[in-house]
Amino acid sequence: MAEVTNELMFETLKAIRSDISELKVGQLELKQEVAAIRGHMVAIQSDISNIYGIAGKLEAKVERVESRLDIIGEPAE
């Protein structure tokens, strides 16, 4: 079995420190990507909300036109 020396321990600790540093960088990149995805999701949710609002207004307008044309209640052909 290899003898454990201070130099061997030092080199091992340096390697561990380097690996941890790389993990920190990777974690930071993932956090940034998750934040970007969260921002996109909020934008999509806002767009969908706007679409529902527009659809509701269009439905009200169609109902108003139908009532003016007296076609409410007639069967569709």
mmCIF file of the N, C-alpha and C atoms, coordinates in Angstrom:
data_MODEL
# 
_entry.id   MODEL 
# 
loop_
_atom_site.group_PDB 
_atom_site.id 
_atom_site.type_symbol 
_atom_site.label_atom_id 
_atom_site.label_alt_id 
_atom_site.label_comp_id 
_atom_site.label_asym_id 
_atom_site.label_entity_id 
_atom_site.label_seq_id 
_atom_site.pdbx_PDB_ins_code 
_atom_site.Cartn_x 
_atom_site.Cartn_y 
_atom_site.Cartn_z 
_atom_site.occupancy 
_atom_site.B_iso_or_equiv 
_atom_site.pdbx_formal_charge 
_atom_site.auth_seq_id 
_atom_site.auth_comp_id 
_atom_site.auth_asym_id 
_atom_site.auth_atom_id 
_atom_site.pdbx_PDB_model_num 
ATOM 1   N N  . MET A 1 1  ? 0.837   -1.161 0.000   1.00 0.00 ? 1  MET A N  1 
ATOM 2   C CA . MET A 1 1  ? 0.000   0.000  0.000   1.00 0.00 ? 1  MET A CA 1 
ATOM 3   C C  . MET A 1 1  ? 0.894   1.240  0.000   1.00 0.00 ? 1  MET A C  1 
ATOM 4   N N  . ALA A 1 2  ? 0.473   2.272  -0.716  1.00 0.00 ? 2  ALA A N  1 
ATOM 5   C CA . ALA A 1 2  ? 1.280   3.485  -0.825  1.00 0.00 ? 2  ALA A CA 1 
ATOM 6   C C  . ALA A 1 2  ? 1.302   4.221  0.510   1.00 0.00 ? 2  ALA A C  1 
ATOM 7   N N  . GLU A 1 3  ? 2.414   4.819  0.752   1.00 0.00 ? 3  GLU A N  1 
ATOM 8   C CA . GLU A 1 3  ? 2.570   5.579  1.981   1.00 0.00 ? 3  GLU A CA 1 
ATOM 9   C C  . GLU A 1 3  ? 1.877   6.934  1.823   1.00 0.00 ? 3  GLU A C  1 
ATOM 10  N N  . VAL A 1 4  ? 1.103   7.317  2.821   1.00 0.00 ? 4  VAL A N  1 
ATOM 11  C CA . VAL A 1 4  ? 0.400   8.591  2.784   1.00 0.00 ? 4  VAL A CA 1 
ATOM 12  C C  . VAL A 1 4  ? 1.347   9.665  3.286   1.00 0.00 ? 4  VAL A C  1 
ATOM 13  N N  . THR A 1 5  ? 1.625   10.608 2.402   1.00 0.00 ? 5  THR A N  1 
ATOM 14  C CA . THR A 1 5  ? 2.523   11.701 2.770   1.00 0.00 ? 5  THR A CA 1 
ATOM 15  C C  . THR A 1 5  ? 1.745   13.007 2.701   1.00 0.00 ? 5  THR A C  1 
ATOM 16  N N  . ASN A 1 6  ? 2.372   14.035 3.252   1.00 0.00 ? 6  ASN A N  1 
ATOM 17  C CA . ASN A 1 6  ? 1.752   15.361 3.198   1.00 0.00 ? 6  ASN A CA 1 
ATOM 18  C C  . ASN A 1 6  ? 1.575   15.817 1.754   1.00 0.00 ? 6  ASN A C  1 
ATOM 19  N N  . GLU A 1 7  ? 2.547   15.502 0.895   1.00 0.00 ? 7  GLU A N  1 
ATOM 20  C CA . GLU A 1 7  ? 2.465   15.895 -0.510  1.00 0.00 ? 7  GLU A CA 1 
ATOM 21  C C  . GLU A 1 7  ? 1.283   15.220 -1.197  1.00 0.00 ? 7  GLU A C  1 
ATOM 22  N N  . LEU A 1 8  ? 1.095   13.933 -0.927  1.00 0.00 ? 8  LEU A N  1 
ATOM 23  C CA . LEU A 1 8  ? -0.024  13.201 -1.522  1.00 0.00 ? 8  LEU A CA 1 
ATOM 24  C C  . LEU A 1 8  ? -1.358  13.785 -1.048  1.00 0.00 ? 8  LEU A C  1 
ATOM 25  N N  . MET A 1 9  ? -1.461  14.076 0.225   1.00 0.00 ? 9  MET A N  1 
ATOM 26  C CA . MET A 1 9  ? -2.680  14.683 0.765   1.00 0.00 ? 9  MET A CA 1 
ATOM 27  C C  . MET A 1 9  ? -2.910  16.062 0.154   1.00 0.00 ? 9  MET A C  1 
ATOM 28  N N  . PHE A 1 10 ? -1.835  16.841 0.003   1.00 0.00 ? 10 PHE A N  1 
ATOM 29  C CA . PHE A 1 10 ? -1.940  18.174 -0.578  1.00 0.00 ? 10 PHE A CA 1 
ATOM 30  C C  . PHE A 1 10 ? -2.437  18.097 -2.019  1.00 0.00 ? 10 PHE A C  1 
ATOM 31  N N  . GLU A 1 11 ? -1.885  17.195 -2.798  1.00 0.00 ? 11 GLU A N  1 
ATOM 32  C CA . GLU A 1 11 ? -2.296  17.041 -4.197  1.00 0.00 ? 11 GLU A CA 1 
ATOM 33  C C  . GLU A 1 11 ? -3.757  16.582 -4.288  1.00 0.00 ? 11 GLU A C  1 
ATOM 34  N N  . THR A 1 12 ? -4.140  15.686 -3.396  1.00 0.00 ? 12 THR A N  1 
ATOM 35  C CA . THR A 1 12 ? -5.528  15.223 -3.387  1.00 0.00 ? 12 THR A CA 1 
ATOM 36  C C  . THR A 1 12 ? -6.482  16.360 -3.037  1.00 0.00 ? 12 THR A C  1 
ATOM 37  N N  . LEU A 1 13 ? -6.115  17.157 -2.051  1.00 0.00 ? 13 LEU A N  1 
ATOM 38  C CA . LEU A 1 13 ? -6.950  18.296 -1.657  1.00 0.00 ? 13 LEU A CA 1 
ATOM 39  C C  . LEU A 1 13 ? -7.036  19.329 -2.774  1.00 0.00 ? 13 LEU A C  1 
ATOM 40  N N  . LYS A 1 14 ? -5.929  19.534 -3.501  1.00 0.00 ? 14 LYS A N  1 
ATOM 41  C CA . LYS A 1 14 ? -5.954  20.467 -4.635  1.00 0.00 ? 14 LYS A CA 1 
ATOM 42  C C  . LYS A 1 14 ? -6.909  19.978 -5.717  1.00 0.00 ? 14 LYS A C  1 
ATOM 43  N N  . ALA A 1 15 ? -6.890  18.668 -5.963  1.00 0.00 ? 15 ALA A N  1 
ATOM 44  C CA . ALA A 1 15 ? -7.792  18.104 -6.969  1.00 0.00 ? 15 ALA A CA 1 
ATOM 45  C C  . ALA A 1 15 ? -9.253  18.252 -6.537  1.00 0.00 ? 15 ALA A C  1 
ATOM 46  N N  . ILE A 1 16 ? -9.517  18.007 -5.267  1.00 0.00 ? 16 ILE A N  1 
ATOM 47  C CA . ILE A 1 16 ? -10.876 18.159 -4.741  1.00 0.00 ? 16 ILE A CA 1 
ATOM 48  C C  . ILE A 1 16 ? -11.315 19.613 -4.850  1.00 0.00 ? 16 ILE A C  1 
ATOM 49  N N  . ARG A 1 17 ? -10.427 20.519 -4.528  1.00 0.00 ? 17 ARG A N  1 
ATOM 50  C CA . ARG A 1 17 ? -10.742 21.948 -4.599  1.00 0.00 ? 17 ARG A CA 1 
ATOM 51  C C  . ARG A 1 17 ? -11.069 22.352 -6.033  1.00 0.00 ? 17 ARG A C  1 
ATOM 52  N N  . SER A 1 18 ? -10.326 21.841 -6.981  1.00 0.00 ? 18 SER A N  1 
ATOM 53  C CA . SER A 1 18 ? -10.569 22.129 -8.391  1.00 0.00 ? 18 SER A CA 1 
ATOM 54  C C  . SER A 1 18 ? -11.922 21.582 -8.831  1.00 0.00 ? 18 SER A C  1 
ATOM 55  N N  . ASP A 1 19 ? -12.209 20.360 -8.412  1.00 0.00 ? 19 ASP A N  1 
ATOM 56  C CA . ASP A 1 19 ? -13.501 19.756 -8.764  1.00 0.00 ? 19 ASP A CA 1 
ATOM 57  C C  . ASP A 1 19 ? -14.663 20.553 -8.185  1.00 0.00 ? 19 ASP A C  1 
ATOM 58  N N  . ILE A 1 20 ? -14.540 20.994 -6.953  1.00 0.00 ? 20 ILE A N  1 
ATOM 59  C CA . ILE A 1 20 ? -15.593 21.782 -6.313  1.00 0.00 ? 20 ILE A CA 1 
ATOM 60  C C  . ILE A 1 20 ? -15.769 23.113 -7.041  1.00 0.00 ? 20 ILE A C  1 
ATOM 61  N N  . SER A 1 21 ? -14.682 23.705 -7.458  1.00 0.00 ? 21 SER A N  1 
ATOM 62  C CA . SER A 1 21 ? -14.757 24.958 -8.200  1.00 0.00 ? 21 SER A CA 1 
ATOM 63  C C  . SER A 1 21 ? -15.533 24.773 -9.503  1.00 0.00 ? 21 SER A C  1 
ATOM 64  N N  . GLU A 1 22 ? -15.267 23.680 -10.211 1.00 0.00 ? 22 GLU A N  1 
ATOM 65  C CA . GLU A 1 22 ? -15.997 23.384 -11.449 1.00 0.00 ? 22 GLU A CA 1 
ATOM 66  C C  . GLU A 1 22 ? -17.483 23.152 -11.165 1.00 0.00 ? 22 GLU A C  1 
ATOM 67  N N  . LEU A 1 23 ? -17.789 22.480 -10.060 1.00 0.00 ? 23 LEU A N  1 
ATOM 68  C CA . LEU A 1 23 ? -19.181 22.252 -9.687  1.00 0.00 ? 23 LEU A CA 1 
ATOM 69  C C  . LEU A 1 23 ? -19.902 23.563 -9.398  1.00 0.00 ? 23 LEU A C  1 
ATOM 70  N N  . LYS A 1 24 ? -19.220 24.488 -8.739  1.00 0.00 ? 24 LYS A N  1 
ATOM 71  C CA . LYS A 1 24 ? -19.812 25.791 -8.446  1.00 0.00 ? 24 LYS A CA 1 
ATOM 72  C C  . LYS A 1 24 ? -20.148 26.539 -9.734  1.00 0.00 ? 24 LYS A C  1 
ATOM 73  N N  . VAL A 1 25 ? -19.249 26.490 -10.703 1.00 0.00 ? 25 VAL A N  1 
ATOM 74  C CA . VAL A 1 25 ? -19.486 27.150 -11.988 1.00 0.00 ? 25 VAL A CA 1 
ATOM 75  C C  . VAL A 1 25 ? -20.686 26.512 -12.680 1.00 0.00 ? 25 VAL A C  1 
ATOM 76  N N  . GLY A 1 26 ? -20.741 25.196 -12.682 1.00 0.00 ? 26 GLY A N  1 
ATOM 77  C CA . GLY A 1 26 ? -21.867 24.489 -13.288 1.00 0.00 ? 26 GLY A CA 1 
ATOM 78  C C  . GLY A 1 26 ? -23.179 24.814 -12.598 1.00 0.00 ? 26 GLY A C  1 
ATOM 79  N N  . GLN A 1 27 ? -23.145 24.890 -11.285 1.00 0.00 ? 27 GLN A N  1 
ATOM 80  C CA . GLN A 1 27 ? -24.346 25.216 -10.518 1.00 0.00 ? 27 GLN A CA 1 
ATOM 81  C C  . GLN A 1 27 ? -24.817 26.627 -10.849 1.00 0.00 ? 27 GLN A C  1 
ATOM 82  N N  . LEU A 1 28 ? -23.915 27.571 -10.972 1.00 0.00 ? 28 LEU A N  1 
ATOM 83  C CA . LEU A 1 28 ? -24.264 28.941 -11.321 1.00 0.00 ? 28 LEU A CA 1 
ATOM 84  C C  . LEU A 1 28 ? -24.921 28.996 -12.702 1.00 0.00 ? 28 LEU A C  1 
ATOM 85  N N  . GLU A 1 29 ? -24.373 28.247 -13.654 1.00 0.00 ? 29 GLU A N  1 
ATOM 86  C CA . GLU A 1 29 ? -24.954 28.203 -15.001 1.00 0.00 ? 29 GLU A CA 1 
ATOM 87  C C  . GLU A 1 29 ? -26.363 27.624 -14.958 1.00 0.00 ? 29 GLU A C  1 
ATOM 88  N N  . LEU A 1 30 ? -26.564 26.570 -14.168 1.00 0.00 ? 30 LEU A N  1 
ATOM 89  C CA . LEU A 1 30 ? -27.894 25.975 -14.049 1.00 0.00 ? 30 LEU A CA 1 
ATOM 90  C C  . LEU A 1 30 ? -28.884 26.943 -13.413 1.00 0.00 ? 30 LEU A C  1 
ATOM 91  N N  . LYS A 1 31 ? -28.441 27.675 -12.409 1.00 0.00 ? 31 LYS A N  1 
ATOM 92  C CA . LYS A 1 31 ? -29.315 28.664 -11.776 1.00 0.00 ? 31 LYS A CA 1 
ATOM 93  C C  . LYS A 1 31 ? -29.738 29.728 -12.782 1.00 0.00 ? 31 LYS A C  1 
ATOM 94  N N  . GLN A 1 32 ? -28.809 30.170 -13.616 1.00 0.00 ? 32 GLN A N  1 
ATOM 95  C CA . GLN A 1 32 ? -29.127 31.174 -14.629 1.00 0.00 ? 32 GLN A CA 1 
ATOM 96  C C  . GLN A 1 32 ? -30.116 30.625 -15.650 1.00 0.00 ? 32 GLN A C  1 
ATOM 97  N N  . GLU A 1 33 ? -29.928 29.375 -16.044 1.00 0.00 ? 33 GLU A N  1 
ATOM 98  C CA . GLU A 1 33 ? -30.842 28.763 -17.012 1.00 0.00 ? 33 GLU A CA 1 
ATOM 99  C C  . GLU A 1 33 ? -32.235 28.602 -16.420 1.00 0.00 ? 33 GLU A C  1 
ATOM 100 N N  . VAL A 1 34 ? -32.332 28.190 -15.157 1.00 0.00 ? 34 VAL A N  1 
ATOM 101 C CA . VAL A 1 34 ? -33.622 28.037 -14.497 1.00 0.00 ? 34 VAL A CA 1 
ATOM 102 C C  . VAL A 1 34 ? -34.310 29.399 -14.384 1.00 0.00 ? 34 VAL A C  1 
ATOM 103 N N  . ALA A 1 35 ? -33.551 30.439 -14.070 1.00 0.00 ? 35 ALA A N  1 
ATOM 104 C CA . ALA A 1 35 ? -34.132 31.785 -13.982 1.00 0.00 ? 35 ALA A CA 1 
ATOM 105 C C  . ALA A 1 35 ? -34.655 32.232 -15.347 1.00 0.00 ? 35 ALA A C  1 
ATOM 106 N N  . ALA A 1 36 ? -33.933 31.922 -16.409 1.00 0.00 ? 36 ALA A N  1 
ATOM 107 C CA . ALA A 1 36 ? -34.383 32.275 -17.754 1.00 0.00 ? 36 ALA A CA 1 
ATOM 108 C C  . ALA A 1 36 ? -35.658 31.515 -18.105 1.00 0.00 ? 36 ALA A C  1 
ATOM 109 N N  . ILE A 1 37 ? -35.707 30.228 -17.764 1.00 0.00 ? 37 ILE A N  1 
ATOM 110 C CA . ILE A 1 37 ? -36.912 29.428 -18.026 1.00 0.00 ? 37 ILE A CA 1 
ATOM 111 C C  . ILE A 1 37 ? -38.089 29.986 -17.237 1.00 0.00 ? 37 ILE A C  1 
ATOM 112 N N  . ARG A 1 38 ? -37.853 30.362 -15.993 1.00 0.00 ? 38 ARG A N  1 
ATOM 113 C CA . ARG A 1 38 ? -38.917 30.937 -15.165 1.00 0.00 ? 38 ARG A CA 1 
ATOM 114 C C  . ARG A 1 38 ? -39.443 32.219 -15.801 1.00 0.00 ? 38 ARG A C  1 
ATOM 115 N N  . GLY A 1 39 ? -38.548 33.043 -16.325 1.00 0.00 ? 39 GLY A N  1 
ATOM 116 C CA . GLY A 1 39 ? -38.963 34.275 -16.997 1.00 0.00 ? 39 GLY A CA 1 
ATOM 117 C C  . GLY A 1 39 ? -39.806 33.998 -18.228 1.00 0.00 ? 39 GLY A C  1 
ATOM 118 N N  . HIS A 1 40 ? -39.405 32.984 -18.993 1.00 0.00 ? 40 HIS A N  1 
ATOM 119 C CA . HIS A 1 40 ? -40.185 32.613 -20.178 1.00 0.00 ? 40 HIS A CA 1 
ATOM 120 C C  . HIS A 1 40 ? -41.564 32.088 -19.788 1.00 0.00 ? 40 HIS A C  1 
ATOM 121 N N  . MET A 1 41 ? -41.625 31.323 -18.717 1.00 0.00 ? 41 MET A N  1 
ATOM 122 C CA . MET A 1 41 ? -42.912 30.789 -18.269 1.00 0.00 ? 41 MET A CA 1 
ATOM 123 C C  . MET A 1 41 ? -43.848 31.908 -17.833 1.00 0.00 ? 41 MET A C  1 
ATOM 124 N N  . VAL A 1 42 ? -43.331 32.905 -17.156 1.00 0.00 ? 42 VAL A N  1 
ATOM 125 C CA . VAL A 1 42 ? -44.146 34.047 -16.743 1.00 0.00 ? 42 VAL A CA 1 
ATOM 126 C C  . VAL A 1 42 ? -44.663 34.787 -17.972 1.00 0.00 ? 42 VAL A C  1 
ATOM 127 N N  . ALA A 1 43 ? -43.808 34.955 -18.979 1.00 0.00 ? 43 ALA A N  1 
ATOM 128 C CA . ALA A 1 43 ? -44.226 35.626 -20.208 1.00 0.00 ? 43 ALA A CA 1 
ATOM 129 C C  . ALA A 1 43 ? -45.316 34.828 -20.922 1.00 0.00 ? 43 ALA A C  1 
ATOM 130 N N  . ILE A 1 44 ? -45.158 33.510 -20.975 1.00 0.00 ? 44 ILE A N  1 
ATOM 131 C CA . ILE A 1 44 ? -46.168 32.660 -21.616 1.00 0.00 ? 44 ILE A CA 1 
ATOM 132 C C  . ILE A 1 44 ? -47.488 32.741 -20.859 1.00 0.00 ? 44 ILE A C  1 
ATOM 133 N N  . GLN A 1 45 ? -47.410 32.720 -19.537 1.00 0.00 ? 45 GLN A N  1 
ATOM 134 C CA . GLN A 1 45 ? -48.623 32.819 -18.732 1.00 0.00 ? 45 GLN A CA 1 
ATOM 135 C C  . GLN A 1 45 ? -49.326 34.147 -18.991 1.00 0.00 ? 45 GLN A C  1 
ATOM 136 N N  . SER A 1 46 ? -48.580 35.205 -19.106 1.00 0.00 ? 46 SER A N  1 
ATOM 137 C CA . SER A 1 46 ? -49.151 36.522 -19.405 1.00 0.00 ? 46 SER A CA 1 
ATOM 138 C C  . SER A 1 46 ? -49.796 36.529 -20.785 1.00 0.00 ? 46 SER A C  1 
ATOM 139 N N  . ASP A 1 47 ? -49.132 35.933 -21.773 1.00 0.00 ? 47 ASP A N  1 
ATOM 140 C CA . ASP A 1 47 ? -49.685 35.861 -23.128 1.00 0.00 ? 47 ASP A CA 1 
ATOM 141 C C  . ASP A 1 47 ? -50.998 35.087 -23.142 1.00 0.00 ? 47 ASP A C  1 
ATOM 142 N N  . ILE A 1 48 ? -51.042 33.960 -22.436 1.00 0.00 ? 48 ILE A N  1 
ATOM 143 C CA . ILE A 1 48 ? -52.261 33.152 -22.386 1.00 0.00 ? 48 ILE A CA 1 
ATOM 144 C C  . ILE A 1 48 ? -53.387 33.933 -21.718 1.00 0.00 ? 48 ILE A C  1 
ATOM 145 N N  . SER A 1 49 ? -53.060 34.645 -20.668 1.00 0.00 ? 49 SER A N  1 
ATOM 146 C CA . SER A 1 49 ? -54.066 35.467 -19.989 1.00 0.00 ? 49 SER A CA 1 
ATOM 147 C C  . SER A 1 49 ? -54.623 36.527 -20.933 1.00 0.00 ? 49 SER A C  1 
ATOM 148 N N  . ASN A 1 50 ? -53.736 37.151 -21.709 1.00 0.00 ? 50 ASN A N  1 
ATOM 149 C CA . ASN A 1 50 ? -54.188 38.151 -22.680 1.00 0.00 ? 50 ASN A CA 1 
ATOM 150 C C  . ASN A 1 50 ? -55.072 37.522 -23.752 1.00 0.00 ? 50 ASN A C  1 
ATOM 151 N N  . ILE A 1 51 ? -54.719 36.338 -24.205 1.00 0.00 ? 51 ILE A N  1 
ATOM 152 C CA . ILE A 1 51 ? -55.513 35.636 -25.219 1.00 0.00 ? 51 ILE A CA 1 
ATOM 153 C C  . ILE A 1 51 ? -56.907 35.335 -24.675 1.00 0.00 ? 51 ILE A C  1 
ATOM 154 N N  . TYR A 1 52 ? -56.990 34.857 -23.433 1.00 0.00 ? 52 TYR A N  1 
ATOM 155 C CA . TYR A 1 52 ? -58.297 34.597 -22.843 1.00 0.00 ? 52 TYR A CA 1 
ATOM 156 C C  . TYR A 1 52 ? -59.121 35.880 -22.747 1.00 0.00 ? 52 TYR A C  1 
ATOM 157 N N  . GLY A 1 53 ? -58.480 36.981 -22.384 1.00 0.00 ? 53 GLY A N  1 
ATOM 158 C CA . GLY A 1 53 ? -59.189 38.257 -22.311 1.00 0.00 ? 53 GLY A CA 1 
ATOM 159 C C  . GLY A 1 53 ? -59.730 38.681 -23.663 1.00 0.00 ? 53 GLY A C  1 
ATOM 160 N N  . ILE A 1 54 ? -58.925 38.547 -24.686 1.00 0.00 ? 54 ILE A N  1 
ATOM 161 C CA . ILE A 1 54 ? -59.357 38.901 -26.043 1.00 0.00 ? 54 ILE A CA 1 
ATOM 162 C C  . ILE A 1 54 ? -60.489 37.979 -26.494 1.00 0.00 ? 54 ILE A C  1 
ATOM 163 N N  . ALA A 1 55 ? -60.363 36.685 -26.218 1.00 0.00 ? 55 ALA A N  1 
ATOM 164 C CA . ALA A 1 55 ? -61.404 35.733 -26.600 1.00 0.00 ? 55 ALA A CA 1 
ATOM 165 C C  . ALA A 1 55 ? -62.722 36.075 -25.906 1.00 0.00 ? 55 ALA A C  1 
ATOM 166 N N  . GLY A 1 56 ? -62.658 36.486 -24.656 1.00 0.00 ? 56 GLY A N  1 
ATOM 167 C CA . GLY A 1 56 ? -63.868 36.875 -23.926 1.00 0.00 ? 56 GLY A CA 1 
ATOM 168 C C  . GLY A 1 56 ? -64.525 38.095 -24.543 1.00 0.00 ? 56 GLY A C  1 
ATOM 169 N N  . LYS A 1 57 ? -63.716 39.068 -24.930 1.00 0.00 ? 57 LYS A N  1 
ATOM 170 C CA . LYS A 1 57 ? -64.262 40.277 -25.563 1.00 0.00 ? 57 LYS A CA 1 
ATOM 171 C C  . LYS A 1 57 ? -64.892 39.935 -26.913 1.00 0.00 ? 57 LYS A C  1 
ATOM 172 N N  . LEU A 1 58 ? -64.236 39.059 -27.677 1.00 0.00 ? 58 LEU A N  1 
ATOM 173 C CA . LEU A 1 58 ? -64.788 38.656 -28.978 1.00 0.00 ? 58 LEU A CA 1 
ATOM 174 C C  . LEU A 1 58 ? -66.100 37.905 -28.805 1.00 0.00 ? 58 LEU A C  1 
ATOM 175 N N  . GLU A 1 59 ? -66.170 37.065 -27.787 1.00 0.00 ? 59 GLU A N  1 
ATOM 176 C CA . GLU A 1 59 ? -67.403 36.327 -27.529 1.00 0.00 ? 59 GLU A CA 1 
ATOM 177 C C  . GLU A 1 59 ? -68.537 37.291 -27.200 1.00 0.00 ? 59 GLU A C  1 
ATOM 178 N N  . ALA A 1 60 ? -68.256 38.307 -26.398 1.00 0.00 ? 60 ALA A N  1 
ATOM 179 C CA . ALA A 1 60 ? -69.277 39.294 -26.055 1.00 0.00 ? 60 ALA A CA 1 
ATOM 180 C C  . ALA A 1 60 ? -69.734 40.048 -27.303 1.00 0.00 ? 60 ALA A C  1 
ATOM 181 N N  . LYS A 1 61 ? -68.805 40.389 -28.180 1.00 0.00 ? 61 LYS A N  1 
ATOM 182 C CA . LYS A 1 61 ? -69.163 41.095 -29.414 1.00 0.00 ? 61 LYS A CA 1 
ATOM 183 C C  . LYS A 1 61 ? -70.024 40.217 -30.308 1.00 0.00 ? 61 LYS A C  1 
ATOM 184 N N  . VAL A 1 62 ? -69.680 38.939 -30.433 1.00 0.00 ? 62 VAL A N  1 
ATOM 185 C CA . VAL A 1 62 ? -70.466 38.022 -31.257 1.00 0.00 ? 62 VAL A CA 1 
ATOM 186 C C  . VAL A 1 62 ? -71.872 37.900 -30.687 1.00 0.00 ? 62 VAL A C  1 
ATOM 187 N N  . GLU A 1 63 ? -72.001 37.791 -29.385 1.00 0.00 ? 63 GLU A N  1 
ATOM 188 C CA . GLU A 1 63 ? -73.324 37.706 -28.761 1.00 0.00 ? 63 GLU A CA 1 
ATOM 189 C C  . GLU A 1 63 ? -74.132 38.967 -29.041 1.00 0.00 ? 63 GLU A C  1 
ATOM 190 N N  . ARG A 1 64 ? -73.492 40.111 -28.984 1.00 0.00 ? 64 ARG A N  1 
ATOM 191 C CA . ARG A 1 64 ? -74.172 41.375 -29.255 1.00 0.00 ? 64 ARG A CA 1 
ATOM 192 C C  . ARG A 1 64 ? -74.639 41.431 -30.713 1.00 0.00 ? 64 ARG A C  1 
ATOM 193 N N  . VAL A 1 65 ? -73.792 40.993 -31.646 1.00 0.00 ? 65 VAL A N  1 
ATOM 194 C CA . VAL A 1 65 ? -74.161 40.976 -33.064 1.00 0.00 ? 65 VAL A CA 1 
ATOM 195 C C  . VAL A 1 65 ? -75.314 40.004 -33.293 1.00 0.00 ? 65 VAL A C  1 
ATOM 196 N N  . GLU A 1 66 ? -75.220 38.831 -32.679 1.00 0.00 ? 66 GLU A N  1 
ATOM 197 C CA . GLU A 1 66 ? -76.295 37.852 -32.821 1.00 0.00 ? 66 GLU A CA 1 
ATOM 198 C C  . GLU A 1 66 ? -77.619 38.401 -32.310 1.00 0.00 ? 66 GLU A C  1 
ATOM 199 N N  . SER A 1 67 ? -77.576 39.072 -31.163 1.00 0.00 ? 67 SER A N  1 
ATOM 200 C CA . SER A 1 67 ? -78.828 39.618 -30.618 1.00 0.00 ? 67 SER A CA 1 
ATOM 201 C C  . SER A 1 67 ? -79.376 40.722 -31.512 1.00 0.00 ? 67 SER A C  1 
ATOM 202 N N  . ARG A 1 68 ? -78.537 41.512 -32.131 1.00 0.00 ? 68 ARG A N  1 
ATOM 203 C CA . ARG A 1 68 ? -78.996 42.556 -33.055 1.00 0.00 ? 68 ARG A CA 1 
ATOM 204 C C  . ARG A 1 68 ? -79.599 41.956 -34.316 1.00 0.00 ? 68 ARG A C  1 
ATOM 205 N N  . LEU A 1 69 ? -79.082 40.840 -34.751 1.00 0.00 ? 69 LEU A N  1 
ATOM 206 C CA . LEU A 1 69 ? -79.585 40.195 -35.966 1.00 0.00 ? 69 LEU A CA 1 
ATOM 207 C C  . LEU A 1 69 ? -80.734 39.237 -35.667 1.00 0.00 ? 69 LEU A C  1 
ATOM 208 N N  . ASP A 1 70 ? -81.103 39.144 -34.403 1.00 0.00 ? 70 ASP A N  1 
ATOM 209 C CA . ASP A 1 70 ? -82.180 38.257 -33.969 1.00 0.00 ? 70 ASP A CA 1 
ATOM 210 C C  . ASP A 1 70 ? -81.950 36.823 -34.427 1.00 0.00 ? 70 ASP A C  1 
ATOM 211 N N  . ILE A 1 71 ? -80.725 36.330 -34.256 1.00 0.00 ? 71 ILE A N  1 
ATOM 212 C CA . ILE A 1 71 ? -80.445 34.950 -34.647 1.00 0.00 ? 71 ILE A CA 1 
ATOM 213 C C  . ILE A 1 71 ? -80.146 34.062 -33.449 1.00 0.00 ? 71 ILE A C  1 
ATOM 214 N N  . ILE A 1 72 ? -80.365 34.610 -32.270 1.00 0.00 ? 72 ILE A N  1 
ATOM 215 C CA . ILE A 1 72 ? -80.121 33.795 -31.080 1.00 0.00 ? 72 ILE A CA 1 
ATOM 216 C C  . ILE A 1 72 ? -81.262 32.796 -30.939 1.00 0.00 ? 72 ILE A C  1 
ATOM 217 N N  . GLY A 1 73 ? -80.937 31.580 -30.677 1.00 0.00 ? 73 GLY A N  1 
ATOM 218 C CA . GLY A 1 73 ? -81.930 30.546 -30.466 1.00 0.00 ? 73 GLY A CA 1 
ATOM 219 C C  . GLY A 1 73 ? -82.322 29.799 -31.706 1.00 0.00 ? 73 GLY A C  1 
ATOM 220 N N  . GLU A 1 74 ? -81.898 30.231 -32.854 1.00 0.00 ? 74 GLU A N  1 
ATOM 221 C CA . GLU A 1 74 ? -82.215 29.516 -34.083 1.00 0.00 ? 74 GLU A CA 1 
ATOM 222 C C  . GLU A 1 74 ? -81.231 28.355 -34.236 1.00 0.00 ? 74 GLU A C  1 
ATOM 223 N N  . PRO A 1 75 ? -81.713 27.229 -34.734 1.00 0.00 ? 75 PRO A N  1 
ATOM 224 C CA . PRO A 1 75 ? -80.792 26.089 -34.908 1.00 0.00 ? 75 PRO A CA 1 
ATOM 225 C C  . PRO A 1 75 ? -79.769 26.386 -36.009 1.00 0.00 ? 75 PRO A C  1 
ATOM 226 N N  . ALA A 1 76 ? -78.569 25.914 -35.795 1.00 0.00 ? 76 ALA A N  1 
ATOM 227 C CA . ALA A 1 76 ? -77.507 26.077 -36.793 1.00 0.00 ? 76 ALA A CA 1 
ATOM 228 C C  . ALA A 1 76 ? -77.712 25.082 -37.913 1.00 0.00 ? 76 ALA A C  1 
ATOM 229 N N  . GLU A 1 77 ? -77.436 25.477 -39.122 1.00 0.00 ? 77 GLU A N  1 
ATOM 230 C CA . GLU A 1 77 ? -77.605 24.586 -40.285 1.00 0.00 ? 77 GLU A CA 1 
ATOM 231 C C  . GLU A 1 77 ? -76.291 24.043 -40.738 1.00 0.00 ? 77 GLU A C  1 
# 
